[in-house]
Amino acid sequence: MHKLVLEQKSEIERLSKKEAESQQTIEVLEECLKVGQDLLTKCPSVDEISAKLKTLEAEHESLQNTLKESHENEIKLKKELEDKHVQAMSVMAEKLKASNKRVNTLGTKLKAAEAEAADIDEMIFLLLGFERRKDDGLSRTEAYEEVGNSIEDLIEACRKIAMKLSLKKAHTKVIDTMTKMMLMVPELIGDWQESSARGVAAHVLTMCKAHFPTLDFAQIAAGVPKATNIKNLLAETCGFDTLFSNRVNHSMWYEKHDLPAVFSEDEEEEEEEGFGSSAS
């Protein structure tokens, strides 16, 4: 009996403990229920959630349409840009082709012009007596400057010759006048040389005749006697020839040339400044 009582007592204590635990569990569940009720109170209703879901779906669909349109516009714009690029490259290629053709044409014309200019230069330099060599280092401009200087020197020399020859109006027509006159220069020089030689010979013969009255001009003019050492005789004259030549008035021995009609001037015209008259 005592054992049974103890078992019943132990069972009662176990049931009491279990009841306490159950009561505690109920309290926890009641607290959770209360919290759940509060959450249910705060949470939106199903209709609100459904409305928000529809709104989100509409916005999502709108964004998809916008992205689709943007993508289509991007593809279209890219295609237009590619077409414009292809067209621009085609136009540029045509322009480049035309430009290359123009450059080649200009290059051909330039080469032809350079060749023609070189031929003209050679002809001009040849006419002017100017020798232009490839190794002289002169450019085309410098070569023409050299030619110009030579022409200026020639004109100045022609003016001086014209003044000495008393050619009127030579300062305005010096090239034409002196070009014609220069053709007579070799003959005039030869004549002046002969005249000077005759003048010196006349002076020498006159001097010898004065010192030796019996001198026979015909015998002297016949030439040097045979077996005569000409070099020794010429060596003895060294120095004395200068004394004789200084005494000669060359102008009185020159044979005067009658100038052609083209060089004659009207004696009634006034003498121009810087030139003497042809009569004087």
C-alpha positions as CSV (number, residue, x, y, z in Angstrom):
1,M,0.0,0.0,0.0
2,H,2.8,2.3,0.9
3,K,4.5,1.5,-2.3
4,L,1.4,2.3,-4.2
5,V,0.9,5.5,-2.4
6,L,4.4,6.5,-3.3
7,E,3.9,5.6,-6.9
8,Q,0.7,7.6,-7.0
9,K,2.4,10.5,-5.4
10,S,5.2,10.4,-7.8
11,E,2.7,10.2,-10.7
12,I,0.8,13.2,-9.2
13,E,4.0,15.2,-9.1
14,R,4.8,14.2,-12.6
15,L,1.3,15.2,-13.8
16,S,1.6,18.5,-11.9
17,K,4.9,19.2,-13.5
18,K,3.6,18.3,-16.9
19,E,0.6,20.5,-16.3
20,A,2.9,23.4,-15.4
21,E,4.9,22.8,-18.5
22,S,1.7,22.7,-20.5
23,Q,0.5,25.9,-18.9
24,Q,3.8,27.5,-19.7
25,T,3.5,26.3,-23.3
26,I,-0.1,27.7,-23.5
27,E,1.2,31.0,-22.2
28,V,3.9,31.0,-24.9
29,L,1.4,30.1,-27.6
30,E,-1.0,32.8,-26.4
31,E,1.9,35.3,-26.6
32,C,2.7,34.1,-30.1
33,L,-0.9,34.3,-31.0
34,K,-1.1,37.8,-29.8
35,V,2.0,38.7,-31.8
36,G,0.6,37.0,-34.8
37,Q,-2.7,38.9,-34.4
38,D,-0.7,42.1,-34.2
39,L,1.2,41.2,-37.4
40,L,-2.0,40.3,-39.1
41,T,-3.4,43.7,-38.1
42,K,-0.4,45.5,-39.5
43,C,-0.1,43.5,-42.8
44,P,-2.0,44.8,-45.8
45,S,-5.0,43.0,-47.0
46,V,-5.0,40.5,-49.9
47,D,-6.7,43.0,-52.1
48,E,-4.1,45.6,-51.4
49,I,-1.4,43.1,-52.1
50,S,-3.2,42.0,-55.3
51,A,-3.5,45.7,-56.4
52,K,0.2,46.3,-55.7
53,L,1.1,43.1,-57.6
54,K,-0.9,44.3,-60.6
55,T,0.8,47.7,-60.5
56,L,4.2,46.1,-60.3
57,E,3.3,43.8,-63.2
58,A,2.2,46.8,-65.3
59,E,5.4,48.7,-64.5
60,H,7.4,45.7,-65.3
61,E,5.6,45.3,-68.7
62,S,6.1,49.1,-69.3
63,L,9.8,48.8,-68.6
64,Q,10.1,45.8,-70.9
65,N,8.4,47.7,-73.7
66,T,10.6,50.7,-73.1
67,L,13.7,48.5,-73.1
68,K,12.5,46.8,-76.3
69,E,11.8,50.2,-78.0
70,S,15.2,51.5,-76.8
71,H,16.9,48.4,-78.1
72,E,15.1,48.7,-81.5
73,N,16.0,52.4,-81.7
74,E,19.6,51.6,-80.9
75,I,19.7,48.9,-83.6
76,K,18.1,51.3,-86.1
77,L,20.5,54.2,-85.2
78,K,23.4,51.8,-85.4
79,K,22.3,50.7,-88.8
80,E,21.8,54.3,-90.0
81,L,25.3,55.2,-88.7
82,E,26.8,52.2,-90.5
83,D,25.0,53.2,-93.7
84,K,26.2,56.8,-93.3
85,H,29.8,55.5,-92.6
86,V,29.7,53.3,-95.7
87,Q,28.4,56.2,-97.8
88,A,31.0,58.6,-96.4
89,M,33.8,56.1,-97.0
90,S,32.5,55.7,-100.6
91,V,32.4,59.4,-101.1
92,M,35.8,59.8,-99.5
93,A,37.2,57.0,-101.7
94,E,35.8,58.8,-104.8
95,K,37.3,62.1,-103.7
96,L,40.6,60.5,-102.9
97,K,40.6,58.8,-106.3
98,A,39.8,62.1,-108.0
99,S,42.5,63.9,-105.9
100,N,45.1,61.2,-106.8
101,K,44.2,61.6,-110.4
102,R,44.5,65.4,-110.1
103,V,47.8,65.0,-108.3
104,N,49.1,62.7,-111.0
105,T,47.9,65.0,-113.7
106,L,49.5,68.0,-111.9
107,G,52.7,65.9,-111.5
108,T,52.8,65.1,-115.2
109,K,52.2,68.8,-116.1
110,L,54.8,69.9,-113.5
111,K,57.4,67.5,-115.0
112,A,56.5,68.7,-118.5
113,A,56.7,72.3,-117.3
114,E,60.1,71.6,-115.6
115,A,61.4,70.0,-118.8
116,E,60.1,72.9,-120.9
117,A,61.6,75.4,-118.4
118,A,64.9,73.5,-118.5
119,D,64.9,73.6,-122.3
120,I,64.1,77.3,-122.2
121,D,66.8,78.0,-119.7
122,E,69.3,76.1,-121.7
123,M,68.3,78.0,-124.8
124,I,68.5,81.3,-123.0
125,F,71.8,80.6,-121.3
126,L,73.2,79.3,-124.6
127,L,72.1,82.5,-126.4
128,L,73.7,84.6,-123.7
129,G,76.9,82.5,-123.6
130,F,76.3,81.5,-120.0
131,E,77.8,78.1,-119.1
132,R,75.7,76.5,-116.4
133,R,77.0,73.3,-114.9
134,K,75.3,70.9,-112.6
135,D,78.1,71.1,-110.1
136,D,78.2,74.9,-109.9
137,G,75.6,74.8,-107.1
138,L,73.5,77.6,-108.5
139,S,69.7,77.5,-108.4
140,R,67.6,78.7,-111.4
141,T,67.0,82.1,-109.7
142,E,70.7,82.5,-108.9
143,A,71.7,81.5,-112.4
144,Y,69.4,84.1,-113.9
145,E,70.8,86.7,-111.4
146,E,74.3,85.9,-112.7
147,V,73.0,86.3,-116.3
148,G,71.3,89.5,-115.3
149,N,74.6,90.8,-113.8
150,S,76.4,89.8,-117.0
151,I,73.8,91.6,-119.2
152,E,74.0,94.7,-117.0
153,D,77.8,94.7,-117.3
154,L,77.5,94.2,-121.1
155,I,75.0,97.1,-121.4
156,E,77.3,99.3,-119.3
157,A,80.3,98.4,-121.5
158,C,78.1,99.1,-124.6
159,R,77.2,102.5,-123.3
160,K,80.9,103.4,-122.7
161,I,81.7,102.2,-126.2
162,A,78.8,104.2,-127.6
163,M,80.1,107.3,-125.8
164,K,83.6,106.7,-127.3
165,L,82.1,106.3,-130.7
166,S,79.8,109.4,-130.2
167,L,76.6,107.5,-131.0
168,K,73.6,109.6,-130.1
169,K,70.6,108.0,-128.5
170,A,72.6,104.9,-127.6
171,H,71.4,105.1,-124.0
172,T,67.8,104.3,-125.3
173,K,68.8,101.8,-128.0
174,V,72.1,100.6,-126.7
175,I,71.6,96.9,-127.3
176,D,70.3,97.1,-130.8
177,T,72.8,99.7,-131.8
178,M,75.8,98.0,-130.2
179,T,74.7,94.6,-131.5
180,K,75.1,95.9,-135.0
181,M,78.2,97.8,-134.1
182,M,79.9,94.8,-132.5
183,L,80.0,93.0,-135.9
184,M,82.4,95.7,-137.0
185,V,84.6,95.5,-133.9
186,P,87.0,92.7,-135.1
187,E,87.7,94.6,-138.3
188,L,88.1,97.9,-136.4
189,I,90.5,96.2,-133.9
190,G,92.5,94.8,-136.8
191,D,92.6,98.1,-138.5
192,W,93.7,99.9,-135.2
193,Q,96.4,97.4,-134.6
194,E,97.7,97.8,-138.2
195,S,97.4,101.6,-137.9
196,S,99.3,101.6,-134.6
197,A,102.0,99.4,-136.0
198,R,102.4,101.7,-139.0
199,G,102.5,104.7,-136.7
200,V,105.3,103.2,-134.5
201,A,107.2,102.1,-137.6
202,A,106.9,105.6,-139.1
203,H,108.2,107.1,-135.9
204,V,111.1,104.7,-135.7
205,L,112.1,105.2,-139.4
206,T,111.8,109.0,-138.9
207,M,114.1,108.9,-135.9
208,C,116.6,106.6,-137.7
209,K,116.5,108.9,-140.8
210,A,117.2,111.9,-138.6
211,H,120.3,110.3,-137.1
212,F,121.3,108.5,-140.3
213,P,120.3,110.7,-143.4
214,T,121.8,108.1,-145.8
215,L,119.3,105.5,-144.5
216,D,117.6,103.7,-147.4
217,F,113.9,102.9,-146.5
218,A,113.6,100.5,-149.4
219,Q,116.5,98.5,-148.2
220,I,115.1,98.3,-144.7
221,A,111.6,97.4,-145.9
222,A,113.1,94.5,-147.9
223,G,113.5,92.5,-144.7
224,V,116.3,91.3,-142.4
225,P,119.5,90.3,-144.1
226,K,120.4,86.6,-144.1
227,A,122.5,85.2,-141.3
228,T,121.1,87.8,-138.9
229,N,120.3,86.7,-135.3
230,I,116.9,88.2,-134.9
231,K,116.6,87.2,-131.2
232,N,119.8,89.1,-130.3
233,L,118.6,92.2,-132.1
234,L,115.2,92.0,-130.5
235,A,116.8,91.6,-127.1
236,E,118.7,94.8,-127.7
237,T,115.5,96.7,-128.3
238,C,114.1,95.7,-124.9
239,G,113.1,98.9,-123.2
240,F,113.7,101.2,-126.1
241,D,110.4,100.0,-127.7
242,T,108.5,101.5,-124.8
243,L,110.3,104.9,-125.3
244,F,109.2,104.9,-129.0
245,S,105.6,103.8,-128.4
246,N,105.1,106.4,-125.7
247,R,106.0,109.1,-128.3
248,V,103.4,107.8,-130.8
249,N,100.1,109.7,-131.1
250,H,97.9,106.7,-132.0
251,S,94.8,108.7,-132.9
252,M,96.6,110.4,-135.9
253,W,97.4,107.0,-137.4
254,Y,94.0,105.3,-137.3
255,E,92.3,104.8,-140.6
256,K,88.8,106.2,-140.2
257,H,85.9,104.0,-141.2
258,D,82.7,105.4,-142.7
259,L,80.0,104.0,-140.5
260,P,76.9,102.4,-142.2
261,A,73.8,104.4,-142.7
262,V,72.1,102.8,-139.7
263,F,74.6,104.5,-137.4
264,S,74.4,107.9,-139.0
265,E,72.6,110.6,-137.0
266,D,70.9,113.7,-138.1
267,E,73.5,116.5,-137.6
268,E,70.7,119.0,-137.0
269,E,69.5,117.1,-133.9
270,E,70.6,118.5,-130.6
271,E,73.5,116.6,-128.9
272,E,72.2,114.5,-126.0
273,E,73.7,114.9,-122.6
274,G,76.7,112.6,-122.0
275,F,77.5,111.9,-125.7
276,G,79.5,113.9,-128.2
277,S,78.3,114.4,-131.8
278,S,79.3,112.1,-134.6
279,A,80.9,115.1,-136.3
280,S,83.2,115.9,-133.4
